[in-house]
Amino acid sequence: MSARTSNAGTTPGGATSEREAARWVQEMFGQVAPRYDFLNHFLSLNIDTRWRAHTVRRIAHILSNPGARAMDLCCGTGDLLVAMERAAGRPLLGSDFCYPMLAGAARKLDRLGLHSSLFDADGLELPLAGESLDLITIAFGFRNFSNYRRGLVELRRVLKPGATLAILEFSQPPNPAFRAFYNFYSTHVLPRIGGLISGSSAAYSYLPASVRKFPGAPELRDWILEEGFREVEFDYLTFGIAALHLARK
């Protein structure tokens, strides 16, 4: 049985429905929001900033178009949105369904003198007109969707024909030896450090577990193709710890 069939979305412990899974994820991110930026950079040895920079380089040709409408979905505290607005030289859109994360993004934008518009929304049901965006980015948020198929269908709905979807997400390193090392780190080291600093051991047990359950980059590419996207490609980053998928509607 494929991961697509057996695991239609994220499954945090104790959640018995998509609604419960979404609520658990929403509350969990709310709890860790105050320390989220620090832990992201600390636990990844600041490599996550390079992953975001790579993403911006790959979509720079869209951001440079002054007429392109772009949104960073699951924007969290706004790191990718900040990089995108700076590259575009104009305000963009940012959305998340966790208010404490959005509040952190708002403070960051204000501190940096940036002006992107933020709004609260669930990625499975966006308050946007069909075929209204030229670009959607999602950094480390897609695997937390309670239903992956519905998420891709909704993203396709709001993208214009020919528009681009960019999903930056953790993946499974293709090299077996490195994958074993990374799985040990994420299973035994990351939860202890993350839980100690954030005060939420549940969050930093869930996060690496969600990565292990999520498919590798080739399978995610296939999922995206199945939902009607084309020209789907992916870049492995840092030995495959993460992967950037790019697709066109």
C-alpha positions as CSV (number, residue, x, y, z in Angstrom):
1,M,0.0,0.0,0.0
2,S,1.4,3.4,-1.0
3,A,2.0,6.2,1.5
4,R,-0.6,8.2,-0.6
5,T,-3.2,5.5,0.1
6,S,-2.4,4.8,3.7
7,N,-1.6,8.4,4.9
8,A,-3.7,11.1,3.3
9,G,-2.4,13.8,5.6
10,T,-0.6,14.4,8.8
11,T,-1.4,12.2,11.7
12,P,-0.4,13.7,15.0
13,G,-0.8,11.3,18.0
14,G,-4.4,11.0,19.2
15,A,-6.0,12.7,16.2
16,T,-8.8,10.6,14.7
17,S,-10.0,13.0,12.0
18,E,-8.7,15.6,9.7
19,R,-10.4,18.3,11.8
20,E,-8.6,17.0,15.0
21,A,-5.3,16.8,13.1
22,A,-5.5,20.4,11.9
23,R,-6.5,21.7,15.4
24,W,-3.6,19.8,17.0
25,V,-1.1,21.2,14.5
26,Q,-2.5,24.7,14.9
27,E,-2.2,24.6,18.7
28,M,1.2,23.0,18.6
29,F,2.6,25.8,16.4
30,G,1.0,28.4,18.6
31,Q,2.9,26.9,21.6
32,V,6.3,27.0,19.9
33,A,5.9,30.3,18.0
34,P,8.0,32.4,20.5
35,R,11.1,30.2,20.1
36,Y,10.4,29.0,16.5
37,D,12.9,31.1,14.7
38,F,15.7,30.4,17.1
39,L,15.1,26.7,17.0
40,N,14.8,26.5,13.2
41,H,18.2,28.1,12.8
42,F,19.9,26.4,15.8
43,L,18.7,22.8,15.0
44,S,19.5,23.1,11.3
45,L,22.9,24.8,12.0
46,N,21.4,27.7,10.0
47,I,21.2,25.6,6.8
48,D,17.5,26.4,6.6
49,T,18.4,30.0,5.6
50,R,20.3,28.6,2.6
51,W,17.4,26.4,1.6
52,R,15.1,29.5,1.5
53,A,17.7,31.5,-0.4
54,H,17.8,28.7,-3.0
55,T,14.0,28.8,-3.3
56,V,14.1,32.5,-3.9
57,R,16.7,32.1,-6.6
58,R,14.6,29.5,-8.4
59,I,11.5,31.8,-8.4
60,A,13.3,35.1,-8.9
61,H,12.1,35.4,-12.5
62,I,8.5,35.4,-11.3
63,L,9.1,37.8,-8.4
64,S,10.8,40.2,-10.7
65,N,7.6,40.6,-12.7
66,P,5.9,43.6,-11.2
67,G,2.5,42.3,-12.3
68,A,2.9,38.8,-10.7
69,R,0.7,38.1,-7.6
70,A,2.6,35.9,-5.2
71,M,1.7,34.3,-1.9
72,D,3.7,32.5,0.8
73,L,1.4,30.0,2.3
74,C,2.0,28.5,5.8
75,C,4.3,31.5,6.1
76,G,5.0,31.0,9.8
77,T,7.0,33.8,11.3
78,G,7.8,35.1,7.8
79,D,11.4,34.1,7.0
80,L,10.7,33.1,3.4
81,L,8.2,35.9,2.9
82,V,10.8,38.4,4.0
83,A,13.3,37.0,1.4
84,M,10.6,37.0,-1.3
85,E,9.5,40.6,-0.7
86,R,13.2,41.8,-0.7
87,A,13.7,40.0,-4.0
88,A,10.5,41.3,-5.5
89,G,10.9,44.9,-4.3
90,R,7.2,45.1,-3.5
91,P,4.7,43.8,-0.9
92,L,3.4,40.3,-1.4
93,L,0.9,38.1,0.4
94,G,1.5,35.8,3.4
95,S,-0.9,33.4,5.0
96,D,-1.0,31.0,7.9
97,F,-3.7,29.4,10.1
98,C,-1.8,29.9,13.3
99,Y,-2.3,33.4,14.8
100,P,0.8,33.4,17.0
101,M,2.9,32.6,14.0
102,L,1.3,35.4,11.9
103,A,1.8,37.8,14.8
104,G,5.5,36.9,14.8
105,A,5.6,37.5,11.0
106,A,3.9,40.9,11.4
107,R,6.4,42.0,14.0
108,K,9.3,40.9,11.8
109,L,7.9,42.7,8.7
110,D,7.4,45.9,10.8
111,R,10.9,45.7,12.2
112,L,12.5,45.3,8.8
113,G,10.4,48.0,7.2
114,L,8.6,45.6,4.9
115,H,4.9,45.7,3.9
116,S,3.6,42.4,2.7
117,S,-0.1,41.7,3.6
118,L,-0.8,38.9,6.1
119,F,-4.1,37.0,6.5
120,D,-5.3,34.0,8.5
121,A,-6.4,31.1,6.3
122,D,-6.4,27.3,6.1
123,G,-4.5,26.0,3.1
124,L,-7.3,23.6,2.4
125,E,-9.8,26.4,2.0
126,L,-8.3,29.6,0.9
127,P,-10.4,32.8,0.8
128,L,-9.1,33.6,-2.7
129,A,-10.7,33.7,-6.1
130,G,-9.9,30.9,-8.6
131,E,-7.0,31.5,-10.9
132,S,-5.9,34.6,-9.0
133,L,-2.2,33.9,-8.2
134,D,0.9,33.6,-10.3
135,L,3.0,31.9,-7.6
136,I,2.4,30.0,-4.3
137,T,5.3,29.0,-2.1
138,I,5.1,26.7,0.9
139,A,8.1,26.2,3.1
140,F,8.0,23.3,5.6
141,G,4.2,23.5,5.8
142,F,2.8,21.1,3.3
143,R,3.5,17.9,5.3
144,N,1.4,19.4,8.1
145,F,-1.7,19.5,5.9
146,S,-4.5,17.2,7.2
147,N,-5.2,16.1,3.6
148,Y,-2.5,16.3,1.0
149,R,-4.8,15.7,-2.0
150,R,-7.3,18.4,-1.0
151,G,-4.4,20.7,-0.4
152,L,-3.0,20.2,-3.9
153,V,-6.5,20.6,-5.4
154,E,-7.0,23.9,-3.6
155,L,-3.6,25.2,-4.6
156,R,-4.3,24.4,-8.2
157,R,-7.7,26.1,-8.0
158,V,-6.2,29.5,-7.0
159,L,-3.3,29.4,-9.4
160,K,-3.6,30.9,-12.8
161,P,-2.9,28.8,-15.9
162,G,0.8,28.6,-16.3
163,A,1.4,29.7,-12.7
164,T,4.0,28.1,-10.4
165,L,3.8,26.1,-7.2
166,A,7.0,25.9,-5.1
167,I,7.0,23.4,-2.2
168,L,10.1,23.4,0.0
169,E,9.8,20.5,2.4
170,F,11.8,18.0,4.4
171,S,12.5,14.8,2.5
172,Q,14.2,11.4,2.8
173,P,17.9,11.5,2.0
174,P,18.5,9.0,-0.9
175,N,21.9,7.8,0.5
176,P,21.2,5.0,3.0
177,A,24.1,5.7,5.2
178,F,23.4,9.4,5.5
179,R,19.7,8.6,5.9
180,A,20.5,6.5,8.9
181,F,22.6,9.2,10.5
182,Y,19.9,11.8,9.8
183,N,17.1,9.6,11.2
184,F,19.2,9.0,14.4
185,Y,19.7,12.7,14.8
186,S,16.0,13.6,14.2
187,T,14.8,10.7,16.4
188,H,17.1,11.0,19.4
189,V,18.8,14.4,19.4
190,L,16.4,16.9,17.9
191,P,13.4,16.1,20.1
192,R,15.4,16.5,23.3
193,I,17.0,19.8,22.4
194,G,13.8,21.2,20.8
195,G,11.6,20.1,23.6
196,L,14.0,21.6,26.2
197,I,14.3,25.0,24.6
198,S,10.7,25.3,23.4
199,G,9.1,23.8,26.4
200,S,7.0,21.5,24.2
201,S,8.3,18.0,24.0
202,A,5.2,16.9,22.1
203,A,6.0,19.4,19.3
204,Y,9.5,18.3,18.8
205,S,8.5,14.7,18.9
206,Y,5.8,15.3,16.3
207,L,7.9,17.3,13.9
208,P,10.6,14.7,13.2
209,A,8.0,11.9,13.2
210,S,6.0,13.9,10.6
211,V,9.2,14.0,8.4
212,R,9.7,10.3,8.7
213,K,6.1,9.6,7.7
214,F,6.2,12.0,4.7
215,P,7.2,10.6,1.3
216,G,10.5,11.1,-0.4
217,A,10.9,13.7,-3.1
218,P,10.1,11.3,-6.1
219,E,6.8,10.2,-4.6
220,L,5.8,13.8,-3.8
221,R,6.6,14.7,-7.4
222,D,4.2,11.9,-8.5
223,W,1.4,13.2,-6.2
224,I,1.7,16.7,-7.7
225,L,1.5,15.3,-11.2
226,E,-1.6,13.2,-10.2
227,E,-3.4,16.4,-9.3
228,G,-3.0,18.0,-12.7
229,F,0.3,19.9,-12.4
230,R,2.9,19.6,-15.1
231,E,6.7,20.2,-15.5
232,V,7.2,19.0,-12.0
233,E,10.8,18.9,-10.9
234,F,12.7,18.8,-7.6
235,D,16.1,19.8,-6.3
236,Y,17.6,17.8,-3.4
237,L,19.2,20.1,-0.8
238,T,21.9,19.2,1.7
239,F,22.2,15.5,0.7
240,G,18.4,15.2,0.5
241,I,17.4,16.4,3.9
242,A,15.1,18.8,2.1
243,A,13.8,19.1,-1.4
244,L,12.4,22.0,-3.4
245,H,9.6,21.0,-5.8
246,L,8.6,23.3,-8.6
247,A,5.5,22.7,-10.7
248,R,3.3,24.6,-13.2
249,K,-0.4,24.5,-13.5
